[in-house]
């Protein structure tokens, strides 16, 4: 029984050893290069995830690469701008293995492990990125640091670094020849010396003053335009109002002239009728007033005037008799 157990364990060990030796797996975030006697061909690249079989080492071997993005950062380095100002720049590069076969061919001499290949690639990319940082010399300091929103040249500097990095390489080769894709290049930090900082502050202050003056001038011009338009509109409205008022006044004069001409014929009668209207409007309510007969509009209640009036005349007016009642006409006719 003990021999059987040892035999079974030995078989399991051999099977496990064969499984490790004869199989390999590729994750969905990886790509593999299968080599035969250390040689790789166009069919050696494995991009599909899954479990696969291979010949035991040293006949065949597998190198697996993580195809996800990797970050590379450079140390702070002094750079000269186009206007001879010195700044200290720290940059970064995000890269990934895009062509596993080309990557293997370029860096497999660094060692058997994928980590050795990554280290060699990082060393190469660091050198290339430092060279791309020389693009800083194409830009002036005033363009990199400006108070105007969206006016900084830093995005253009990063784009120039990306282009320089893509076309750089040993012996005129590009990054794609190494099986590498540059995903993003950027500036992490920019440090300024004391002299440079003072120059930038002075320049930014001058720029702010210039922008403030431009805004003030624009505001003053806009205010003058608004005041001019408001004055013009006011003059136009006043002219229209005066013209309209004059038209209304003329219309009123024309309409009133009809009644004025009638009142001029019998002015005392007009005064008498106006007094009647005044009494209707003023004393027509149910109120009690104690007034003298000499009060405005009450002269018609003065008995003395009626007693002193001549026959056929209205009291106090000296007009010809006007029929006040329905039968006054016939009475007047009989007297004539």
TADA-V82353 format. One record per helix or strand of 3 or more residues. SS is the DSSP state (@ for helix, = for strand). FROM is the first residue (numbers start at 1). TO is the last residue. Records with the same first field share a line. If there is no record, write none. Layout:
SS = FROM-TO / FROM-TO
This chain:
@ = 2-22 / 42-44 / 100-110 / 114-138 / 141-144 / 154-167 / 170-172 / 175-178 / 194-265 / 267-283 / 299-301 / 303-308 / 328-335
= = 23-26 / 30-36 / 50-53 / 60-66 / 70-73 / 77-80 / 86-97 / 180-192
